[in-house]
Amino acid sequence: MVLWAAGWCYLLLALFYLLTDVLKLNWLTFFFSVIGSNAIFVYIWVSLCPPTSNFSRVLFTGFSGCFGDADRFVFYLCNYALIWGVMYYMYKNRTFIKV
């Protein structure tokens, strides 16, 4: 089982190396670059204002309730979209938190 998982990890590493370094498709990693540039802020945000807090419920419960059985998925998707939007704003304004 360990060798199987390690094999998949090496294949994915080779795939991402091919896409980003060889083929220069850096736009595929932009989503992760925004999050990685201020990862400490994400950790602090999620610990102080978790996705199940009252703040998130007030913002997204009404909207996500319109999706029936997929309401929990849409609720969490909206939470992470909000976090990514704040991170993108910080990324564009070059606001980086350093330790």
Beta strands, then each sheet from edge to edge (+ up, - down):
end
